[in-house]
Amino acid sequence: MDTGIWATWYNLTEDTREVYLDWAHSTYLPFLRQLPGYAWVAHYRHEGGGPQMKRVAESVVGHTKEDIGAGYQYVVLVGAPTAHQFFKPAISELVLPDSFAKMLALRQGVRTAIFTEEARVNGPAAGKDGPGSTPGPYIQMGSFRMQAVEQDFDLGRWYAQFRLPYMAQMPGCIASRKLICVAGWAKHAVLYEFESMEMRLKHFEEPHEALSLDKTHWSASITGNTVHTPGSPTIGPRIWPPL
């Protein structure tokens, strides 16, 4: 069971990228993985989607101008049985080796949030996730608020009646998790897990995500009223644990 997720987005400069990633994958992430109560740890690199996703991002999706940490190149996801695991102790109270501080300081635009699972569906590719229920080889993760509180009601209806039922039967989909933020800027998040970039592009982005470009479709009114975190959605491969 892993209904709690701690997410941390950040950027790296070109001259620190290799040394930081080598350290994170050999030292930091394995350290987090062995902490009591943590179910899994996964690291993803944002690569962006295909041409349809680029059009959606440029013409439909809005992004906040608030100063909340603008990192988006990488995201570390940590799973736990519930979101409360990240408060006992709180993530700010974790006792880290002294040597970690210098390396973690290389991250730029750090933004973190803790989510709890609202709903989950498994897709036809369920079982192709990573070790210990680690999310799949390729993800799309959006984190956002609606422009108005009243729009949350239609958002919930859209996920329950349209988006999640589609994901449950989409070829190449491992699972989809609709999340609610417990701590952090975003109120909502969604984590889609795919077996590959190719399956996401063929069965999700081109026939389905592109519906947001059709102003007569329900998806356009939902997507057009979202305010995303910087760089959201994160789209890319898992880089740790290795595929």
Salt bridges, closest charged atoms under 4 A:
ASP2 OD1 - ARG120 NH2 2.62
ASP2 OD2 - ARG177 NH1 3.20
GLU47 OE2 - ARG45 NH2 2.86
GLU117 OE1 - ARG120 NH2 2.75
GLU118 OE1 - LYS178 NZ 2.89
ASP152 OD2 - LYS187 NZ 2.45
ASP152 OD1 - HIS188 NE2 2.96
ASP154 OD1 - ARG157 NH2 2.74
GLU193 OE2 - ARG177 NE 2.92
GLU195 OE1 - LYS128 NZ 3.39
GLU205 OE1 - ARG200 NH1 2.66
GLU209 OE1 - ARG163 NH2 2.98
